[in-house]
């Protein structure tokens, strides 16, 4: 299992993602899909590898604050079936970052929420949900090099955003 762990981490390191590692954690910065509300943000996630990896799925959570129905607003933990119930050793860390997380951002599931406010807005007031997502991207997401300097990941509190927040008009474009 240690060899598989090393191979999977190496595959991520050799990819285009920014990766750092510790004994049991891997931090990865990945860009949001271009067709998602979360674009042009870049998001840092932590992959905690259990001793039984790949037989047991890694624990995956966002380090970067994000407004999403399937991500706990405070802890960053993710509710994603493939990580919780349907994990298979044929998946690897690259699959998580390159396929599963982009799919999570493209297709949020408000029926299985960790953030009930985001789920409710998505179901009942999708335009307001989109504004909140875009405002959170502006405040919290890591900026790409062409957009400016990298901000601190935890620099603001998402609870500061309210349903009546003043939003930049250009965020709605």
C-alpha positions in Angstrom: 0.0 0.0 0.0 2.9 2.4 0.6 4.1 1.9 -3.0 0.6 2.7 -4.3 0.5 5.8 -2.1 3.8 7.0 -3.4 2.8 6.4 -7.0 -0.5 8.3 -6.6 1.2 11.2 -4.9 3.9 11.3 -7.6 1.3 11.3 -10.3 -0.2 14.4 -8.8 3.2 16.1 -8.3 4.0 15.5 -11.9 0.7 17.0 -13.1 -0.1 20.6 -13.7 -1.5 21.0 -10.2 0.4 22.7 -7.3 1.0 20.0 -4.7 2.6 19.8 -1.3 2.7 16.8 1.0 3.2 15.8 4.6 3.3 12.3 6.2 -0.5 11.7 5.8 -1.8 14.8 3.9 -1.6 16.1 0.4 -2.5 19.7 -0.4 -3.5 20.4 -3.9 -4.5 23.6 -5.7 -6.9 23.1 -8.6 -8.7 25.5 -10.8 -12.5 25.5 -11.0 -13.9 24.3 -14.3 -14.4 27.1 -16.8 -18.1 26.3 -17.1 -18.8 26.5 -13.4 -19.9 29.4 -11.2 -16.6 28.9 -9.3 -14.4 29.9 -12.2 -11.9 31.7 -12.3 -11.1 30.6 -8.7 -8.4 28.2 -7.7 -9.2 26.0 -4.7 -6.9 24.3 -2.2 -8.0 20.9 -0.9 -6.6 18.6 1.7 -6.4 14.9 0.9 -5.9 13.0 4.2 -4.7 9.5 3.4 -5.6 6.7 5.8 -3.1 3.9 6.5 -5.4 1.6 4.5 -5.3 3.8 1.4 -6.2 2.8 -1.4 -8.5 0.2 0.1 -10.1 3.0 2.1 -10.9 6.4 0.6 -9.0 9.5 1.5 -10.8 12.2 3.5 -11.1 15.2 1.3 -11.9 18.8 2.4 -11.6 22.3 1.0 -9.0 24.5 2.7 -10.2 27.4 0.6 -13.5 28.8 1.8 -16.3 28.0 -0.7 -20.1 28.5 -0.8 -21.5 25.1 -2.0 -24.4 22.9 -1.0 -22.1 19.8 -0.6 -19.3 21.5 1.3 -19.5 22.3 5.0 -18.9 26.0 5.3 -16.8 25.9 8.4 -14.8 22.6 8.1 -14.5 22.4 4.3 -15.6 18.7 4.5 -17.2 17.3 1.3 -20.3 15.2 0.9 -19.5 13.2 -2.2 -20.8 9.7 -2.8 -17.8 8.4 -4.6 -15.6 9.3 -1.5 -18.1 8.1 1.1 -20.0 5.0 -0.2 -18.7 4.0 -3.6 -15.0 4.3 -3.3 -12.9 1.7 -5.2 -9.1 1.1 -5.1 -9.2 1.6 -8.9 -9.6 5.3 -8.2 -6.6 7.4 -7.3 -5.7 10.8 -6.0 -5.5 12.2 -9.5 -9.1 11.1 -10.2 -10.3 13.0 -7.1 -8.6 16.2 -8.2 -9.1 16.0 -11.9 -12.5 14.4 -12.1 -14.5 14.2 -8.9 -13.9 17.7 -7.5 -14.6 19.5 -10.9 -17.8 17.5 -11.2 -18.7 18.6 -7.6 -18.3 22.2 -8.7 -20.2 21.8 -12.0 -23.1 19.8 -10.6 -23.9 20.6 -6.9 -26.5 18.3 -5.3 -28.9 20.3 -3.1 -30.7 17.1 -2.2 -27.7 15.9 0.0 -26.5 19.2 1.6 -23.8 19.9 4.1 -24.6 23.6 3.7 -28.3 23.9 4.0 -28.4 27.6 3.2 -26.6 27.1 -0.1 -28.9 24.1 -0.9 -32.0 26.2 -0.2 -30.8 29.1 -2.3 -29.9 26.8 -5.2 -33.4 25.2 -5.1 -35.5 28.2 -4.4 -33.5 31.3 -5.6 -30.9 30.2 -8.1 -30.0 33.7 -9.1 -29.2 34.6 -5.5 -27.3 31.4 -5.1 -25.2 32.4 -8.2 -24.5 35.8 -6.7 -23.4 34.3 -3.4 -21.1 31.9 -5.2 -19.5 34.6 -7.3 -19.0 36.8 -4.2 -17.4 34.0 -2.3 -15.1 33.3 -5.3 -14.1 37.0 -5.3 -13.5 37.0 -1.5 -11.9 33.6 -0.9 -10.7 31.8 -4.0 -7.0 31.8 -4.8 -6.4 34.1 -7.7 -4.5 32.8 -10.8 -1.3 34.5 -11.7 -2.8 36.5 -14.5 -5.5 37.8 -12.1 -3.1 39.0 -9.4 -1.3 38.0 -6.3 -2.3 34.9 -4.2 -4.4 36.0 -1.2 -4.4 34.3 2.2 -6.7 31.3 2.0 -8.6 32.1 5.2 -8.7 35.9 4.9 -12.4 36.5 5.3 -15.5 35.0 6.9 -18.2 33.7 4.6 -20.8 34.6 7.2 -20.2 38.2 6.4 -22.1 37.6 3.2 -25.9 38.0 3.6 -28.8 37.7 1.3 -28.8 41.5 1.0 -25.1 41.9 0.4 -24.1 44.6 -2.0 -22.6 42.8 -4.9 -20.5 44.1 -7.8 -22.6 44.4 -10.9 -19.8 42.9 -13.0 -20.0 39.7 -10.9 -23.4 39.0 -12.4 -22.1 39.2 -16.0 
